[in-house]
């Protein structure tokens, strides 16, 4: 089979398009013929050698965290009725024509949900729904979503609007802000401008009751000032490292700081519950991933470069061509 492989840590150029042996399922496993592989920012960090203590990778490895396709083969103990079914697969690989997964790592794609949509919700849908439940946007309150045109951010805009909240979307280009408005944001702010925090506070009448920081780093740290006194600040961005809001200042202003990444990854059962919810909402037309870029599998390096340069609007996917 054809696959993308990382033989050494480094930049996008270390992603090689190679031939590998076809995988075979073990007991309790299936082989999925991939149609679409998910691409997330974490993939670019791991490729560069980051996070070995938390996400160990033994070289060489096939990057990715899954995608969507059709079950091709089942192993011992797995109902052969799975063969031919469309599934999402969430595992520790993905940039390949075929992947092996445990039965607990796959989930049927509902009728009416496109394969590409299912793949786009695999990680960002889970992330956005988890953050939505932590932030709990309320009807009528102002919610700021930074990195609002990203995979998770664009879903958070929709979830906040669905809850009846008024959304301020922050992003770094006119194209990204236009997407946020299309998804329901009432106000948009370019956070490349030095006065963007002041503009948020003016638009919201003193600050947002809830802020989702999808940027991290200095930008995320600054976003604390966009929170109204007594509000909630949910930070999950890592593009420039973690945000480091001043806990004493947050405490004085009664701001609750929520840092889900510090708490560690959710359990597999929790992930399955959130993924199932994301797929059901997509089937109901209540959650629509903004798929901004698709690349052939062999052009995975281009997808990584675009993510690193923040040139991607919405979600990036790899299409497995045959």
BELVEN-V759158 format. One record per pair of residues at least 24 apart in sequence whose ideal C-beta (glycine too) atoms are under 8 Angstrom apart, sorted by the first residue. I is the first residue (numbers start at 1). GAP is how many residues later the second one is. If there is no record, write none. Layout:
i=I gap=GAP
i=I gap=GAP
This chain:
i=1 gap=95
i=1 gap=96
i=1 gap=97
i=2 gap=94
i=2 gap=95
i=2 gap=295
i=2 gap=296
i=3 gap=59
i=3 gap=92
i=3 gap=93
i=3 gap=94
i=3 gap=294
i=4 gap=58
i=4 gap=59
i=4 gap=60
i=4 gap=91
i=4 gap=92
i=4 gap=293
i=4 gap=294
i=4 gap=296
i=4 gap=314
i=5 gap=55
i=5 gap=56
i=5 gap=57
i=6 gap=41
i=6 gap=51
i=6 gap=53
i=6 gap=54
i=6 gap=55
i=6 gap=56
i=6 gap=57
i=7 gap=52
i=7 gap=53
i=8 gap=51
i=9 gap=38
i=9 gap=39
i=9 gap=40
i=9 gap=50
i=10 gap=37
i=10 gap=38
i=10 gap=39
i=11 gap=36
i=11 gap=37
i=12 gap=32
i=12 gap=35
i=12 gap=289
i=12 gap=290
i=12 gap=292
i=12 gap=293
i=12 gap=296
i=13 gap=288
i=14 gap=33
i=15 gap=32
i=15 gap=48
i=15 gap=80
i=15 gap=285
i=15 gap=286
i=15 gap=289
i=17 gap=280
i=17 gap=281
i=17 gap=283
i=20 gap=42
i=20 gap=76
i=22 gap=76
i=23 gap=75
i=23 gap=76
i=23 gap=77
i=24 gap=49
i=24 gap=51
i=24 gap=76
i=25 gap=48
i=25 gap=49
i=25 gap=50
i=25 gap=53
i=25 gap=75
i=26 gap=49
i=26 gap=50
i=26 gap=74
i=27 gap=48
i=27 gap=49
i=27 gap=50
i=28 gap=47
i=28 gap=48
i=28 gap=49
i=28 gap=50
i=28 gap=74
i=28 gap=75
i=29 gap=45
i=29 gap=46
i=29 gap=49
i=29 gap=71
i=29 gap=72
i=29 gap=73
i=29 gap=74
i=30 gap=41
i=30 gap=42
i=30 gap=43
i=30 gap=44
i=30 gap=45
i=30 gap=48
i=30 gap=52
i=30 gap=70
i=30 gap=71
i=30 gap=73
i=30 gap=76
i=31 gap=40
i=31 gap=41
i=31 gap=42
i=31 gap=43
i=31 gap=67
i=31 gap=68
i=31 gap=69
i=32 gap=37
i=32 gap=38
i=32 gap=39
i=32 gap=40
i=32 gap=55
i=32 gap=57
i=32 gap=66
i=32 gap=67
i=32 gap=68
i=32 gap=69
i=32 gap=74
i=33 gap=36
i=33 gap=37
i=33 gap=38
i=33 gap=39
i=33 gap=64
i=33 gap=65
i=34 gap=33
i=34 gap=34
i=34 gap=35
i=34 gap=55
i=34 gap=60
i=34 gap=62
i=34 gap=63
i=34 gap=64
i=34 gap=65
i=34 gap=286
i=35 gap=32
i=35 gap=33
i=35 gap=34
i=35 gap=35
i=35 gap=80
i=35 gap=81
i=35 gap=84
i=35 gap=284
i=35 gap=285
i=36 gap=31
i=36 gap=32
i=36 gap=33
i=36 gap=79
i=36 gap=80
i=36 gap=83
i=36 gap=281
i=36 gap=282
i=36 gap=283
i=36 gap=284
i=37 gap=27
i=37 gap=29
i=37 gap=30
i=37 gap=57
i=37 gap=58
i=37 gap=59
i=37 gap=82
i=37 gap=260
i=37 gap=280
i=37 gap=281
i=37 gap=283
i=38 gap=26
i=38 gap=27
i=38 gap=28
i=38 gap=29
i=38 gap=56
i=38 gap=81
i=38 gap=82
i=38 gap=84
i=38 gap=85
i=38 gap=279
i=38 gap=280
i=39 gap=25
i=39 gap=261
i=39 gap=264
i=39 gap=265
i=39 gap=268
i=39 gap=277
i=39 gap=278
i=39 gap=279
i=40 gap=25
i=40 gap=83
i=40 gap=84
i=40 gap=111
i=41 gap=197
i=41 gap=198
i=41 gap=266
i=42 gap=196
i=43 gap=261
i=44 gap=260
i=44 gap=263
i=44 gap=264
i=45 gap=193
i=47 gap=257
i=61 gap=32
i=62 gap=31
i=62 gap=32
i=62 gap=33
i=62 gap=34
i=63 gap=30
i=63 gap=31
i=63 gap=32
i=63 gap=237
i=64 gap=29
i=64 gap=30
i=64 gap=31
i=64 gap=32
i=64 gap=254
i=65 gap=25
i=65 gap=26
i=65 gap=27
i=65 gap=28
i=65 gap=29
i=65 gap=57
i=65 gap=58
i=66 gap=24
i=66 gap=25
i=66 gap=27
i=66 gap=28
i=66 gap=33
i=66 gap=35
i=66 gap=39
i=66 gap=53
i=66 gap=56
i=66 gap=57
i=67 gap=27
i=67 gap=52
i=67 gap=55
i=67 gap=250
i=67 gap=251
i=67 gap=253
i=68 gap=41
i=68 gap=47
i=68 gap=48
i=68 gap=50
i=68 gap=51
i=68 gap=54
i=69 gap=46
i=69 gap=251
i=71 gap=35
i=72 gap=26
i=78 gap=25
i=82 gap=24
i=86 gap=29
i=86 gap=32
i=88 gap=30
i=88 gap=31
i=88 gap=33
i=88 gap=34
i=88 gap=187
i=88 gap=191
i=90 gap=32
i=90 gap=33
i=90 gap=181
i=90 gap=185
i=95 gap=202
i=95 gap=205
i=95 gap=223
i=96 gap=201
i=96 gap=224
i=97 gap=200
i=97 gap=223
i=97 gap=225
i=104 gap=164
i=104 gap=168
i=107 gap=165
i=107 gap=168
i=107 gap=169
i=107 gap=172
i=109 gap=170
i=110 gap=169
i=110 gap=170
i=110 gap=172
i=110 gap=173
i=111 gap=172
i=112 gap=171
i=113 gap=166
i=113 gap=169
i=113 gap=170
i=116 gap=175
i=116 gap=178
i=116 gap=201
i=116 gap=203
i=117 gap=165
i=117 gap=171
i=117 gap=172
i=117 gap=174
i=118 gap=161
i=118 gap=164
i=119 gap=198
i=120 gap=31
i=120 gap=169
i=120 gap=171
i=120 gap=195
i=120 gap=197
i=121 gap=34
i=121 gap=154
i=121 gap=157
i=121 gap=158
i=121 gap=161
i=121 gap=166
i=121 gap=168
i=122 gap=153
i=123 gap=28
i=124 gap=26
i=124 gap=27
i=124 gap=28
i=124 gap=31
i=124 gap=165
i=124 gap=191
i=125 gap=30
i=125 gap=149
i=125 gap=150
i=125 gap=153
i=125 gap=154
i=125 gap=157
i=125 gap=162
i=125 gap=164
i=126 gap=140
i=126 gap=145
i=126 gap=148
i=126 gap=149
i=126 gap=152
i=127 gap=25
i=127 gap=109
i=128 gap=24
i=128 gap=27
i=128 gap=28
i=128 gap=31
i=128 gap=150
i=129 gap=26
i=129 gap=30
i=129 gap=145
i=129 gap=148
i=129 gap=149
i=130 gap=130
i=130 gap=136
i=130 gap=140
i=130 gap=144
i=131 gap=25
i=131 gap=81
i=131 gap=103
i=131 gap=105
i=131 gap=129
i=132 gap=24
i=132 gap=27
i=132 gap=28
i=132 gap=31
i=134 gap=100
i=134 gap=124
i=134 gap=126
i=135 gap=75
i=135 gap=77
i=135 gap=97
i=135 gap=99
i=135 gap=123
i=136 gap=74
i=136 gap=96
i=137 gap=26
i=137 gap=27
i=137 gap=28
i=137 gap=73
i=138 gap=25
i=138 gap=26
i=138 gap=27
i=138 gap=71
i=139 gap=24
i=139 gap=25
i=139 gap=26
i=140 gap=24
i=140 gap=25
i=140 gap=26
i=141 gap=24
i=141 gap=25
i=141 gap=67
i=141 gap=68
i=141 gap=69
i=142 gap=24
i=142 gap=25
i=142 gap=26
i=142 gap=61
i=142 gap=62
i=142 gap=63
i=142 gap=65
i=142 gap=66
i=142 gap=67
i=142 gap=68
i=142 gap=86
i=143 gap=24
i=143 gap=25
i=143 gap=65
i=143 gap=66
i=143 gap=67
i=143 gap=68
i=143 gap=69
i=144 gap=24
i=144 gap=25
i=144 gap=26
i=144 gap=56
i=144 gap=60
i=144 gap=64
i=144 gap=66
i=144 gap=67
i=144 gap=68
i=144 gap=79
i=144 gap=82
i=144 gap=83
i=145 gap=24
i=145 gap=25
i=145 gap=35
i=145 gap=40
i=145 gap=67
i=145 gap=69
i=146 gap=24
i=146 gap=25
i=146 gap=45
i=146 gap=65
i=146 gap=66
i=146 gap=67
i=146 gap=68
i=146 gap=69
i=146 gap=73
i=146 gap=74
i=146 gap=77
i=146 gap=91
i=147 gap=24
i=147 gap=66
i=147 gap=67
i=147 gap=68
i=147 gap=90
i=147 gap=92
i=148 gap=28
i=148 gap=29
i=148 gap=31
i=148 gap=32
i=148 gap=37
i=148 gap=40
i=148 gap=66
i=149 gap=26
i=149 gap=27
i=149 gap=28
i=149 gap=30
i=149 gap=31
i=149 gap=141
i=149 gap=143
i=149 gap=164
i=149 gap=165
i=150 gap=64
i=150 gap=162
i=150 gap=164
i=151 gap=138
i=151 gap=139
i=151 gap=163
i=151 gap=164
i=151 gap=165
i=152 gap=62
i=152 gap=84
i=153 gap=59
i=153 gap=61
i=154 gap=25
i=154 gap=26
i=154 gap=29
i=154 gap=135
i=154 gap=136
i=154 gap=160
i=154 gap=161
i=155 gap=132
i=155 gap=134
i=156 gap=56
i=156 gap=58
i=157 gap=26
i=157 gap=27
i=157 gap=28
i=158 gap=25
i=158 gap=26
i=158 gap=128
i=158 gap=129
i=158 gap=130
i=159 gap=128
i=160 gap=50
i=161 gap=24
i=162 gap=124
i=165 gap=45
i=168 gap=32
i=168 gap=35
i=168 gap=36
i=168 gap=40
i=170 gap=26
i=170 gap=30
i=170 gap=53
i=172 gap=138
i=173 gap=140
i=175 gap=138
i=176 gap=137
i=179 gap=111
i=179 gap=113
i=179 gap=134
i=179 gap=135
i=183 gap=105
i=183 gap=107
i=191 gap=24
i=191 gap=28
i=197 gap=25
i=197 gap=26
i=197 gap=28
i=197 gap=29
i=200 gap=26
i=201 gap=24
i=201 gap=25
i=204 gap=24
i=207 gap=24
i=210 gap=24
i=212 gap=24
i=213 gap=24
i=213 gap=30
i=215 gap=24
i=215 gap=25
i=215 gap=28
i=216 gap=24
i=216 gap=25
i=216 gap=26
i=216 gap=27
i=217 gap=24
i=217 gap=25
i=217 gap=26
i=219 gap=24
i=220 gap=25
i=221 gap=24
i=224 gap=25
i=224 gap=26
i=224 gap=31
i=224 gap=33
i=227 gap=26
i=227 gap=28
i=229 gap=24
i=229 gap=25
i=229 gap=26
i=230 gap=24
i=230 gap=25
i=231 gap=24
i=231 gap=25
i=232 gap=24
i=232 gap=26
i=233 gap=24
i=233 gap=25
i=234 gap=24
i=234 gap=26
i=235 gap=24
i=235 gap=26
i=236 gap=24
i=236 gap=25
i=239 gap=71
i=289 gap=25
i=289 gap=26
i=290 gap=24
i=290 gap=25
i=291 gap=24
i=291 gap=26
i=292 gap=24
i=293 gap=24
i=294 gap=24
i=294 gap=25
i=295 gap=24
i=296 gap=25
i=297 gap=24
